[in-house]
């Protein structure tokens, strides 16, 4: 696990020493102003002396903040009263003008110190925001240089460990969580750590040491959240058992984890896009192959069938053989036709007919942009018609498709389904323009 820095342990003591230096510096500047006033007063009087203290108060506020500025203002008022108001070398004032001068000096000192301290605070906040944004931008650049999801996880673990001076890891996978990447590589999880990681993946709330959930864990886990779900858990831990992330840096950590989520989502989408491109290429090759089969075989099968028929018409002694050849070649020709009808790329494009969209790939039907609900039998009949647009399909063919071979004679079933389809899809069911009837034969889907 990562070594803790010595500076971290001594930080509170250094803060106290720094505060003492700031207040001492404020008083020292007031003392310098007093010496300058003592040099000016015998020559030009005490009237301009009170203005000498204002730069000291403003400087204390700008350099060290509101507290030292207030101390400088009070010290300036007391010094002016002690050295420059009668009776001198006392804190008593006999003249009203001196009382007003001291009061105004104190008020002006307090107001100006507060304004200067506020400006300094805003500058400090702006600098912190700039540093935070620079950290996030640098972190994002590191992630952008990674392509695979594992590379992103390893880069995130390294950078999080460096930025927060701790150990870091990314855990993913449910119901069996696993460490995707960790720094150092020897980092391991106890059963309590695994339970905390699972809790984060399921609930999306931080868990582990220092949080409300599963405190016995050695690590503290934070959710890596995409727009849809928690896709990973980022674990942080320190060797000394202290909290790896202070309250004032949790917002920075959240922003960094958002960048990790974006990078992982980008990698996933790129992987899916490559897979989809491969599928499209495979379908394209399949379509080319089927087309080639049809181009090569259909003419030869047609010639074979015609030759067999010619043999039968000429009264050949091999009539039975010719009939068998004709029958088998006809079957093979139908098989080839069915193969040519099966075009995955074409099935993924919706069929548009008379304001009705039939998406066979997603099994969705809409009319004028509004989805239409169909029963399974209604959809089976419409889908079969859409697979052969413009062609007449017999009653028996449609009944076999929707109800099975045993129901080929139940023409009434088909009429009921066609009537329901026209009610749902045709603008005027009494004058159908989409599903047309071929008397005594079947139905066809009219397309423009």
N, C-alpha and C positions, 0 to 999 in steps of 0.2 A: 504494500500500500504506500501511498505517497507520503513523503516526509513533510511534517509541518514546519513552517518557517519560524525561526526564533523571533522575528519581528512581530509575528502575530501575537505571541504570548506577552510581549512587552508593550503592546499598543496602548492600554489604559494608562500606564505610568507615563509614557511619552506624551499623552494627551494632557495630563495634569501639568507636566513641566512646560509644555507649550502654552497653556493658559496662563501660568505664572509669568512667563516671559512676555506675553501680550499685555497683561495688566501693568507689569513693571515698565514696559516700553511706553505705555500711555502716560504713566505718572512722570517718566523721565522727560517726555516732550513738554508736559506742563511745566516742569522745573526749568527747562531751557527757555520757555516763553517768559517765565517769571524773571529770569536773569536778564533777558532782553528788556522787559518792562522796567526793571530797576535801573537799567542804563538810560532808558528813554525818559522816565518820570522826572528826574532833576532838570532835564533840558527843555522838555516841551509839555510837561504836566502829565496828569493821569488820564486825561480824556481819551487819548488814542490807545491806552494800554489794554482796555477790555477787548479791542478787536484783535489783539495779538494772539489771544487764546483760541480763537475760532479755527485757525489752520491746524492746531494740535488736535482739536476734537474731530475735525473732518478727517485728518490723516489716520487717527486711531480707528475711526469707523471704517474707512476704506481698507485699511490693512488688516484689522483684527476683528471687526464686527461690532455688534451693538453693545455688548457688555463692557469691553474696554473703552468704548466711546462714552458711555454713561459715566464711568469712573473718571475719565479725563474731564468731562463737563463739570462734575461735582468738585474735582480737585482744582479746576480753573476758577470756579466761583469762590471757593475757600481761599485760594491763593490771592485772588484779587482783593477779597475782603481783608485778608490779614496784612498784606503789604501795601495796598494802595488806597484804602479808605480810612478816614480819621475816625477814632484814634488808631494809628497804625500799630502793627504787631499785636493786635487783639482781634477777636471776632465780633466785637461790638461795633455798631454803626449808629452815629448820632444824626446824620443827615438823611432826609428822605430820598434825596437824589441818589445817594450811594446804595440805599436799600433797593431802589428801583433798578439801578444799574446791575447789581448782583443778581437780582431776580430775572431780569431780561437776559443776562449772560447765561444763567442756568437754563432758562427755557429755550433760548436759541441753541444752546449746546445740545440739549436733549433732542430737539426737533431735527436739527441738522444731522446729529449722530444717527437718529433713527432712519432718516432718508438715505444717508450714505450707507448704512448697514443694509437697508433693503436693496439698494442698487448692487451692493456687493453680493448679497444672497442670490439675486437674480442672475448675476454674472456666473456665480458658482453653479447654479442650477443649469444655466445654458451650457456651461462647460461640461457638466455631467451628462446632459442629454447628447451633446456632440460626441463625447467619448463613448456613450452607449451606442449611438447610431453607428459610429465607426467600428465598434466591436461587432455589431450585428452584420454590417456590410462585409467586413473581413471574413466572418464566419460563413456568410452566404457564398462568398467567392470560393472558399475552400470546398464547400459542398457542390458548387456548380462544376468543379473540375472532376467530379466523380460521376461515373456512368452507372455502374451496377449498384443494387441496393446494399450489398454487403460492403462495398467500398464506402458508400455514404455512411453506414453505421460505424465503420472503423474510424473514419475521419471525424465524425461527431464525437465519438468517445475520446479521441486524442485531444480535440479542441476544448471540449467541456472540462476535461481533467486539467488542461493548462490554464484555462481562464479562471477556474474556481479553486485551483491548487488542491486537487483531491483526486481520488480514484473515480472512474466513470465507466459505465457500461450501458448497452442497449439490450433489452429483453423483449422478445416477441413470441407470438404463437400461443393459441389456446386450443384445447384444454391443457396441453403440455408445453409450458413456457420453456424457452431455451435462450441462452446468451448468444446474441448475434455478433457482438464485438465488445471487447473490454480492454481497458488500459489501467494497470498492467495486465498482460495476458494471463497471469497466474491467479487473477481474482476469481473467487468462488462464492457460491451462495449457500447459506444455511437454510434449513426448512422454513424458518421464520422469514428469511429474505424471499424465498420462493412464494410463500403465502402473500407477502406484501406486493410482489410483482403481479401476481394473479389478481389481487384485489384492485390494483390500479388499472389493469387491462380490462376488467369487467365494469368497474364503477367510474373510471375517469377522474378519481380523486387521489391526491398524494397520500402515500402511506409509507410507514417505516419509522426509523428513529427520529424523534423530534416532532412527529405529527400526531394527529388524533387517532390514527389507525395503526395497529400492529407495531407498537413502539419497541418491543424487544428485538426487532430486526436490526442488523448491523448497518444496512443500507437504507437510504431514503429514496423512494421512487416517485417520479413525476410523470404524468401522462404525456405522450406524444400524440396529439390529436389532429386528425384530418377533418374534412368537412362532414364525413359520414360516421366515423367511429374512432376509437382509440386504436392506433395501429402498432404502438410499441410503448414500452416503459423505460425511461431513462433513470438509471440508478447512480447515485453519488454517495461517497463515503470518505471519511478521513481516518487516518491511523490513530489519532488521539481521541477519537470518539466524539469530537465536537461536531456541531451542525455544519455541513459543507456549504450551505448557502444562507447568508444572513437575510433578515426580512427586507432590507433595502435593496437586495440584489435578486429577489424572487421575480420581479417584473422583467429584469434582464434575462434570467433563465427561461421564463415563459416565452419571450420573443425568440430566443435561440432555438427552443424546442419547436416553435412554429416553423422556423426555417428548416429544421430537420424533417418535419412532417411534409412540407412542400417538396423537399428534395426527394423523399421516399415516394410521394405520390407521382412526381414527375418520372422517376425511374419505372414505377409500375405502369404508368400510361405508355411510356416508350416501349416497354416489354410487350404490353398487349398490342400496341400498334404494329410491332414487328411480327407478332404471331398472326394478327389479322392480315397483314400483307402477305405472309406466307400462305395463309388459307386462300386468299384471293388468287395468288399465283397458281396454287394447286388446282383451284376450280377452273382457272383459265386454261391450264394445260389439259384438264379433263374434258373441257368443252371442245378444244382443238382435236383431241384424240377421238371423241365421239363423232365429231364432224368428219374426220378422216375415215373412220370406220364406215359411216353412212355413204360417203362418196365412193369408197372402194368396193363395198359389198353390195349396195343396192343394185347397181347396174348388172352385176354378175348374177345375183339372185333372180332379177327380172328375166335375164336371158335364160337361166336354167328353167324357170317356170314356163316360159314360152316354149322352150324346146320340148319339155315334157308334155305340154298340151298338144303340140304339133304331132308328137309321136302317137298320142291317143287318137287324134283326128284322122291320121293316116292309116288307122287300123293295124298298128303294129302288134306283133305277137306278145310283146312285153307290156301289155296295157296295165297290168297290176303294178309292175315295177315303175312305169311312168306315172301312175296315179300316186304311188308312194313318194316318188321324187317331188312331184308337184306339191303334195300336202306338206312334206317336211320343209321344202324351200319356202312355202308360204308362211309356215310357223316361224322360220328363221327370219323372214322378212318382217314379220310383226314384232319379233324380239328386238330387231335393229331399230324399228320405228319407236318402240317404247324407250330404248336407250337414248335416242335422239331427243325424245320429249323430256328426258331427265337432264335439265341444265341448271345446276345449283346457282350459278350467277344470275340467271334469268329469274329464278324463283325469289331472289332477294329483292327484286324490283316490284313495287306494287303495280297491279293492273288497274288502269283507269277506264271506266266505261260509264258514260251517261251521268257524271257527277258522283259515281260510286267508286270508292277505292278499295281494292281487295289485295291485302298484304298476306300472301301465302306463307312468307317466311316468318312473320310474327303472329299469324293466325288472327288478324284484325281486319274488320270491315267497317268502313265509315261512309256516310252520305253527307255531302256538302260540308265536310270537315267535322261532323259529329259522329261519334262511335255508335254503331248499331249492334245490338245484342242479338245473336242467333243461337238457336238450339243446336246441339251436336249434329242432328240429321240435316237441318237446314244448311249448316256450314259445310257438311260433307258434299251435298249436292252442288252448292255454289262453288266450292273449291274445285270440284271435278270439271264443272263448266269453265271455270277460269283457267284451268290447265290446258284447255283446248279451245281458246277463244275463237268464235266464228264458225266452229265445226259443230255439226249436229251429232249429239250423243243420244243413242237409243234409250228407250225406257228401260230395257233390260240392263244396259250398261250402268245407268245411274242408280238403279235399284241394287245391283250387285255392289256398287261402291258404298252406298249409304246403309243398306240393310243386310247385305250378304246374299250369297247365291240362292239360299232357300226362299227368298222373297221376290224372285225375279218376276213373278206373275202378279204381284200385288201393286198394280198400277195406281190404285187409289192412294196408297201411301205417298207416291211421288207427286200426285196432283195436290195433295194437302200441303206438302212441303213447298212446292212451286207457288201455290196460292199465298202462303205465309211470306215467302221471299218477296213476292211482288208487292204485298201490303207494306213491307218494311223498306223496300228499296225503290220502287217505281213511283214517280210523281203522280201518275194516274194509273192505279192498278187495273182499271177496266180497259185501258189502252196501253198495254205493256210495250216498252221500247227497249228494255234491257234483256229480259229473258223471253225469248220468242219460241212459239210452239210450231213444230213441224207435224201436222196432223198424221196420226197413225205411225209416226216414226219416233219422235223424241223432242228434245229441246236444244237450243243453242244460246250462247251468250253473245249478244251483239256488241261490238266495240267499234269506236270511230276510227 
